[in-house]
Amino acid sequence: MKKLSRANRSAQDGASSILVAVLMVALLGFAAISIDVGKLYWEKAQLQNGADAGALALASICGVKESDTECSSVSTIPRHLAENNANDSSSLVPSVVVDTTNNKVTVKTAAAEAGSPTNTVSTWFARILDPAFSNVEVGATATAVWGPVKSLSAKFPLAFSRCEVDSSPTFDGSLQFLMSHGVSDTKKTDACHSSSSGHEIPGGFGWLVPEPAGSCSTNTSIGSWEPAVDGNSFPSGCSTQVAEWKKALEAGQEVIALLPVFDDSRKLTGDGEFRIYAYAAIDIRGWTFNGHKDDYMPAEAIKVQKDGGYLPSDLGFVGKFVRYVFDDEDAEFGSGGVDYGSHIIGLTE
């Protein structure tokens, strides 16, 4: 067997050293990509969650009451939520902008790693390749908006008149009886209900056609004419919905219904149509629909109906109008909706 000369062995050893060095650089590069970049993405995700939560929280507050002290750029809520969304409970909120003119909130978050410069996250392997990458700046931005609803898949197919809202003690916390038909007592004056027959074209409450058929929901949008149903027939598909409301109320929980408001009606060949004007939120406490098996009228609701001068045969909801902010995939934010205190919120970026 032919032996390698010392010179040849030295040359091979040198080549191996070079190869090992090249491979080490490559391995460090892969480590920097897989570990350091993964760390940065993980930090970015936490910061984005914090920014989203902070922006939505402030939009919710501003959507209910813009004069609220927390509806401001100095609110501590975004910082609190940013820290709650960080694994190390440490995040910065360098900027909070509340724009009540355009109904939007923008929250910026940034990394706050112990021992690292402000707004940065340290790396483990990238710094070996290039000291300039010892710390990398990481941040996130979220913008949330609030405003009147443009379209909605209402979970209960009942609309009531603009007159009913405009003439009520709206948002003052008063419970009232909201009628779903005309005045049955001809001696009682009610400017919002011109009919005592229960046929709600024109005026007063009115059932909308459920969509899909047999359900307890209806798709509506601002400015559209929606098909109506005369009379006070309780939709069969709503038994499950009101049963859930009853269960929640009996458990001491809040029940808020978002219902369409109409400003005009017209009689057609069929039952007629209502023109959707806005959406209002009602804090429901009870309901009665012609002695239906699904009626729910606790003592509080009966007292409101009686004290208001209504008869047991008068039908509708007992509740109060409230300012309400919600996030619903079945609703659309946009211009055109009148502000009746029912606001949808959502993230725009």
Secondary structure by P-SEA (a helix, b strand, c coil): cccccaaaaaaaaaaaaaaaaaaaaaaaaaaaaacaaaaaaaaaaaaaaaaaaaaaaaaaaaaacccccccccccaaaaaaaaaaccccccccccccccccccbbbbbbbbbcccccccbbbbccccccccccccccccbbbbbbbbbbccccccccbbbbaaaaaacccccbbbbbbbcccccccccccccccccccccccccccccccccccccbbbbbccbbbbbbccccccccaaaaaaaaaaaaaabbbbbbbbbbbcccccccccbbbbbcbbbbbbcccccccccccccccaaaaaaaaaacccccccccbbbbbbbbbbbcccccccccccccbbbbbbcc
